[in-house]
Amino acid sequence: MPEADVHVVGSLNADLVVTAPTLPGPGETVGGGRFERHGGGKSANQAVAAARRGARVRMVGAVGDDDLGEEAVALLAAEGIDVSAVRRLDGHATGVALIVVDEAGENQIAVAPGANGALDAATVEDALRGAAGGVVLVGLEVPDAAVLAAARAARAAGLELVLNPAPARRLAEALLATCPLLTPNLAEARALAGEDEPEAAARALARRTGAPVVVTLGPAGALLLDGDALERVPAPRVDAIDTTGAGDDFNGVLACELARGAAPADAVRAAVDVAAEATRAAGARSVPRRARG
């Protein structure tokens, strides 16, 4: 199997998870829950998914000088991920996500970014300087300057660029000019493109980037627009236990498959299948391990 190098630029968090009978509404307290703590951050989750799929992964990000940061880095290192480009920032707290998951597997998430908000362009540029191959996967839980630095470094090195625009916010023209393959979910695609239908949203985004667009559709799978070719990729039916991190699993596997040289359609099909299967286990990092090589 071809080697796959994936450089992930973005967030590392500690996930504080309560599994409860129902999701609370505004002003409501829901009892009877179970508490767990996991490693998190959308980008760190994506790094784990790519590593478990068999990629050689390097994580670029920042954590605080606290116990949660030490644990976040150790959990990635235990997955075989290169954490030499993860900075420990004095005076900063590590990012934290507060997650509630109901009995149907749906979730609510609130995030305090902490050190993720201090990741700077210089750190990203230094980390990606000299990268010789593979895919750069970047998310939006870090500042715009760090995101743009990752995109420009990827293009300067001739690397494929995947941008997961989550959480959705305005994408600068300078970032779009780097021609990233975008991977929004449906809500993010609607927010970014101003179009309700996934096909229309994908076409509007592709006109701005000149690159393929993948819109993930949850249990309905994903839509891929690659040039003039439009393909809907259905997801297998599964009994979902926890959908937390399913989009991150999708992005990590997608980046791994693209780094191996897979065509976008083949990479999307693999990512849909793995992300669906991962919802059958609890937690955001439930992609099964696959041997490298």
C-alpha positions in Angstrom: 0.0 0.0 0.0 1.5 3.4 -0.9 2.8 5.6 1.9 0.7 8.5 3.0 2.0 11.7 4.6 -0.6 13.9 6.3 0.3 17.3 7.9 -2.6 18.4 10.1 -2.7 22.0 11.2 -5.3 23.1 13.8 -6.8 22.5 17.1 -6.1 20.3 20.1 -8.7 20.1 23.0 -9.7 18.2 26.0 -13.3 16.8 25.5 -15.4 16.8 28.6 -18.4 14.6 27.7 -21.7 13.9 29.4 -23.9 11.2 28.0 -27.5 12.0 29.0 -31.0 10.8 28.2 -31.8 13.9 26.2 -30.1 17.1 25.1 -30.9 20.0 27.4 -32.9 23.0 26.1 -32.3 26.6 27.0 -32.3 27.0 30.8 -32.9 23.2 31.3 -30.9 20.8 33.4 -30.9 17.2 32.4 -29.9 14.6 35.0 -28.9 11.0 34.9 -25.8 11.5 32.8 -22.4 9.7 32.6 -19.1 11.8 32.5 -16.0 10.9 30.5 -12.9 12.9 29.5 -11.2 12.3 26.1 -8.7 13.9 23.8 -10.3 16.2 21.3 -10.1 19.2 19.0 -11.3 18.8 15.5 -7.9 18.8 14.0 -6.4 16.4 16.6 -9.3 14.1 16.0 -8.6 14.2 12.2 -5.0 13.5 12.9 -5.9 10.4 14.9 -8.3 9.2 12.2 -5.6 9.6 9.5 -3.0 7.8 11.7 -5.3 4.9 12.4 -6.0 4.6 8.7 -2.3 4.1 8.2 -0.9 7.5 7.4 2.3 9.0 8.8 0.9 12.1 10.5 2.5 15.3 11.8 0.4 17.5 14.1 0.9 21.3 14.1 -0.9 23.2 16.8 -0.7 24.6 20.3 -1.7 23.6 23.9 -1.4 25.3 27.2 1.1 24.8 30.0 -1.4 22.7 32.0 -2.1 19.1 32.7 -4.8 19.0 30.0 -2.2 20.1 27.4 0.3 17.5 28.5 -2.4 14.8 28.3 -3.5 16.0 24.8 0.0 15.8 23.4 0.6 12.4 25.0 -2.6 10.9 23.6 -1.5 11.9 20.0 2.0 10.6 20.6 0.5 7.3 21.7 -1.2 7.1 18.3 2.2 7.3 16.6 1.7 10.9 15.6 4.7 13.3 15.3 4.0 16.0 17.9 7.3 17.9 17.5 5.4 20.8 16.0 2.9 21.2 18.8 3.8 24.2 20.9 3.3 24.4 24.7 2.3 28.0 25.4 3.1 29.5 28.8 0.2 31.4 30.4 -2.4 29.8 28.2 -5.0 27.2 29.0 -5.5 24.2 26.7 -8.7 24.3 24.6 -11.7 22.6 26.1 -14.9 21.3 24.5 -18.0 20.7 26.7 -20.1 18.0 24.9 -23.5 16.5 25.7 -24.6 13.4 23.9 -28.1 12.0 24.0 -29.4 8.4 23.7 -29.9 8.8 19.9 -26.2 9.7 19.5 -26.9 13.4 18.7 -24.7 16.0 20.4 -24.3 19.6 21.6 -20.8 21.1 21.8 -19.5 24.4 23.3 -15.8 25.1 22.9 -13.3 27.4 24.8 -10.4 27.6 22.3 -7.6 28.4 24.8 -4.1 28.0 23.3 -5.6 27.2 19.9 -6.4 30.9 19.5 -2.7 31.7 19.9 -1.3 29.5 17.1 0.5 31.9 14.9 1.6 32.0 11.2 5.3 31.7 12.0 4.8 28.5 13.9 2.9 27.0 11.0 5.4 28.2 8.4 8.3 26.7 10.4 6.5 23.4 10.8 5.7 23.0 7.1 9.0 24.3 5.7 10.7 21.4 3.9 7.6 19.2 3.8 8.3 16.9 0.8 5.0 15.3 0.0 1.5 14.4 1.0 -1.6 16.4 2.1 -2.0 19.4 4.3 -5.3 19.2 6.2 -6.3 22.4 8.0 -9.3 23.5 10.0 -10.8 26.7 11.3 -10.5 26.3 15.1 -7.3 28.3 14.9 -6.7 32.0 13.8 -7.1 33.0 10.1 -3.4 33.9 9.9 -2.4 30.4 10.9 -4.9 28.9 8.4 -3.6 31.1 5.5 0.0 30.3 6.4 -0.8 26.6 6.2 -2.5 27.0 2.9 0.3 29.0 1.3 3.0 26.7 2.7 1.1 23.7 1.2 0.9 25.3 -2.2 4.5 26.5 -2.1 5.7 22.9 -1.4 3.4 21.4 -4.0 1.3 19.6 -1.5 -2.4 18.8 -1.8 -4.5 21.1 0.4 -7.7 20.1 2.2 -9.6 22.8 4.1 -12.3 21.7 6.6 -14.2 25.0 7.0 -15.5 24.2 10.5 -16.7 26.1 12.4 -17.9 28.0 9.4 -16.8 31.6 9.0 -16.1 33.9 6.1 -13.2 32.6 4.0 -10.8 35.3 2.8 -10.2 35.6 -0.9 -6.5 35.1 -0.3 -7.3 31.7 1.3 -9.7 30.7 -1.5 -7.0 31.7 -4.0 -4.9 28.7 -2.8 -7.5 26.4 -4.3 -8.3 24.2 -1.3 -10.5 21.1 -1.6 -13.3 22.2 0.7 -15.1 19.7 3.0 -18.0 21.5 4.7 -21.0 19.7 6.2 -24.4 20.8 4.9 -24.9 23.6 7.5 -21.4 24.9 6.8 -21.9 24.8 3.1 -25.2 26.7 3.4 -23.5 29.4 5.6 -20.5 29.7 3.2 -22.3 29.6 -0.1 -25.7 31.2 0.8 -27.4 28.2 -1.0 -29.8 25.8 0.7 -29.4 22.8 -1.6 -26.1 20.9 -1.3 -25.5 20.7 -5.0 -26.0 24.4 -5.5 -23.8 25.2 -2.5 -21.0 23.0 -3.8 -21.2 24.6 -7.2 -21.1 28.1 -5.7 -18.0 27.2 -3.6 -16.2 25.5 -6.5 -16.6 28.6 -8.5 -14.7 30.5 -5.8 -11.9 27.9 -5.4 -11.5 26.2 -8.7 -11.1 22.9 -6.8 -13.3 19.9 -5.8 -15.8 20.4 -3.1 -17.2 17.7 -0.8 -20.3 18.3 1.2 -20.9 15.8 4.0 -24.5 14.9 4.7 -24.4 12.9 7.9 -26.3 9.6 7.6 -27.0 10.4 3.9 -23.3 10.2 3.1 -21.6 12.9 1.0 -21.8 14.8 -2.2 -18.6 15.3 -4.4 -18.3 17.9 -7.1 -15.1 17.4 -9.1 -15.1 19.7 -12.1 -18.3 19.0 -13.9 -18.8 15.6 -12.3 -21.3 15.4 -9.5 -21.5 12.2 -7.4 -23.6 11.4 -4.4 -21.9 8.8 -2.1 -24.4 7.0 0.2 -23.4 6.0 3.7 -24.0 2.4 4.9 -26.8 2.0 7.4 -25.5 1.6 10.9 -27.0 1.8 14.4 -25.3 5.0 15.6 -24.3 5.3 19.2 -22.4 8.6 19.1 -22.0 10.9 16.1 -19.4 13.1 17.9 -16.4 13.4 15.7 -17.9 11.7 12.6 -17.0 14.6 10.4 -13.5 14.6 11.8 -13.1 10.9 11.1 -14.3 11.6 7.5 -11.7 14.3 7.0 -8.8 12.4 8.5 -9.5 9.3 6.3 -10.1 11.5 3.2 -6.7 13.2 3.7 -5.0 9.8 4.2 -6.5 8.3 1.0 -5.7 11.4 -1.0 -2.1 11.3 0.3 -1.9 7.7 -1.0 -2.8 9.0 -4.5 -6.5 8.0 -4.5 -8.9 9.8 -6.8 -11.2 12.1 -5.0 -14.2 9.9 -5.6 -12.5 6.8 -4.2 -11.2 8.8 -1.2 -14.7 10.1 -0.5 -16.2 6.6 -0.6 -13.6 5.3 1.8 -14.1 8.2 4.2 -17.9 7.8 4.2 -17.7 4.1 5.0 -15.2 4.6 7.8 -17.0 7.6 9.4 -20.3 5.7 9.4 -18.7 2.7 11.0 -17.1 4.9 13.6 -20.5 6.2 14.9 -21.1 2.7 16.3 -18.7 3.4 19.1 -18.7 6.1 21.8 -16.3 9.0 21.6 -14.8 11.2 18.9 -11.8 8.9 18.2 -13.4 5.6 17.2 -11.9 4.9 13.8 -10.4 1.3 13.9 -6.7 1.0 13.5 -5.3 -0.1 10.2 -1.7 -1.2 9.7 0.7 1.2 7.8 2.4 0.1 4.7 
